[in-house]
């Protein structure tokens, strides 16, 4: 493969394939051991678990040894007890091991209820640390997925309840919280909603936290969902301006939560022009316009600020708000919007968004040009050759 030196990650490498002095020579005396090399795979061919009793812990942390143990669990469920006996006290370490975590996931499936409970008890004091680990998070998600008793669920809830915000905002931890939302019964997952309600702004304005809040809305009881949407709506303007929070507000607007939606619409109406000119806020305004029962209120507010429409026309975000307003407005409001925009046509010609705006005005252009013949003597609104955005009279 040819490497282009223009790419920032290009690093020329010496080829030691035929150089006996290079460190790729596996017999070189200064060659550093590879901790992932581990046991020889051939060692496990035709082997039985009984051949490694007393060595199981070390096999868990070896690539080939871990695979061998997983095969033994699939071949005979009775092997689970032997593996459990030698790993139960090292379960935390193994859950965070690059290879051991796979063994623990399989072991949790195969052990009996009593043994699974012991593994959960042994690991529960370290659940937060495990959840934050890139290997541990997978093992812990599997553990949550396999919970089958109130006692097991209680151990998980008690271990995680004090650190929901930390976990929700973490690259690995947020997946554990989302798994809890999917698996736990509503009374057991209440601790997540309590934290989300108390720290809504902190969670919603984070790359991973905003996803957790959306899953809360998906999996919560009707009461929890309504309460959380209501709290989110109270932070509408702050969240609408945030790179991640705006997605949470939009998510509420897609749900059947009328009280929260009314609060959001009233909040954006009070700061409509500013939000329409904002990179993230404009997305929220467009979403509000697509909420059919409330679009009329937003458009009326735009018409009440018709002296500010020129700002939206020239703005790289605001023009999309105008386009959406023109798309969703009904006949009467569309005519009013057209009447407000047509006097701005000379200025619109100089904007990169002019064609799209003019195209949406086309159905009314003939009538408007008769009302305002000074717009262009020829009636050509774009001063260009005939096209979808050109009107000839």
ZIKA-V810751 format. One line per field, one symbol per residue. phi: phi as a letter, one per 30 degrees, with the letter a starting at -180 (. if undefined). burial: # if it has 16 or more other ideal C-beta (glycine too) atoms within 10 Angstrom, else .. Layout:
phi: ???
burial: ???
This chain:
phi: .dcdddddcdbdbdcceccdcdddddcddcdddcdcdiddeddcdidceddbejcdeddecceddddddddddddadddedddeecbedcdddddcdecdddddeddddcddeddddddddddedcedddddddcddddddddddcebaddddddddddcddbddeddccecddddddddddcddedddeddddddddbeddddcbecdddddddeddcddedddddddddeddcedddddcdcddddddddddcdbddddeddddddddbdddddccecdddddddddddedcddddddddddcddcddddddcdcddddddddddcddedddddddddcedceedddccdcedddddddeecdddddddbddeaediddchbdeaeccccc
burial: .....................................##....#....#..#...##.####.#######.##.....##.###.###.########.##########.##...###.##..##.########.##########..#....##.###.##..########.##########.##...######.###..##.####.##########.##...######.###.###.####.##########...#..##.###.###.########.############..##.###.###....###.####.##########.##...##.#######.##..#..#.###.#####..##..##.....##...###......###..
